[in-house]
Amino acid sequence: MKKTTRFCLLLAASGLIHVASPLLAQVGIPPNDIERVGQSGWQFLKINPDPSQAAMGGAFTAISRSDANAVLGNPAALAGVAKYDLQLNTVRWIADITHQSAAFAANVEGLGVFALSFVTLDYGDIPETINSLIPSENRTDALVTGSFFSARDMALGLSFGRKITDKLAMGGSVRWLQQKIAELSMTNWSLDFGTVYYTGFKSLRLAMSARNFGPDSHLTGWSEQYQAEPDDIRMPIDFRVGLAMDFLNEKESPHLVTVALDGDHPNDGPERFHLGAEYFFERKLALRAGYRFNYDEQGLTFGAGVNYAVSNLSGSANYAFADFGALSQVHMFSFGLAF
């Protein structure tokens, strides 16, 4: 077991060093010239709508929060769901875009925890603009027709998480995906995988997640008026390693502090870091804050949450704020019920 612990520590350390490579430019080592920006689609899959995870700077990989929203981050954390858990999330995204999601998890004795999830992103009504021919000038110009079209993204998921040993949990998700814009649409599928390992050193845990694995896809419903063939669109594959540790977590103490750090390696952008902290009082009131490093606009995050009990039911409500710089702010809300 000691060898396994040392191996996992080395694995996490090497991963964090790898994703830190762009930051080495600050000490005189030049970064990679190519940052792969804009090389994938299905961008709504990058949005984590769980306020408790988002408020901690998105450092969710090793948090091991035992509720159904684990499917939105690291599905291995599903293993901690005691019986049944329902989570409802809503996000006021940038540009008046609405993000809604729900997840339900059930612990099946002797097998593990199964979960269903639903995610939708509604872009609202968008004014239609077309290229209109100006014969006298032998050119085209933009023309607002007065009509509107809509766009929507959707994902349906089935997830599973299980404790393999008293120190190791594993989980995975498979999702069916759909995107629509006007008369065009495309469908696809994706796979997520994650692990959480408790090292045995106090409450330190190491975790890994690999998300959004899937084939390329392209839009259908294409017509000659678009004057081009549709391109194949790649999935936004994302690999993370993270660690988290609790402090002030003695049995008699009303206080609990959790600090988490993630290293993120996407296939369509530079490597990034996510740092977050959470303070719980009496396991009922939570205050959270975090920061996302190496993003163009994203940075500071913070939020709060409350846990409550009514009869045999346990409930939760959470809020998160995320600063998107020139793109304004994002507000996230969630309501949960465990029974």
BELCOR-V378261 format. One record per helix or strand. SS is the DSSP state (hx for helix, st for strand). FROM is the first residue (numbers start at 1). TO is the last residue. Records with the same first field share a line. If there is no record, write none. Layout:
SS: FROM-TO ; FROM-TO
This chain:
hx: 2-19 ; 21-27 ; 43-46 ; 51-54 ; 68-72 ; 75-80 ; 94-96 ; 135-137 ; 224-226 ; 325-327
st: 84-92 ; 98-108 ; 112-134 ; 139-163 ; 168-181 ; 184-198 ; 205-213 ; 217-217 ; 220-220 ; 233-233 ; 238-247 ; 255-266 ; 272-281 ; 285-293 ; 300-310 ; 313-323 ; 329-338
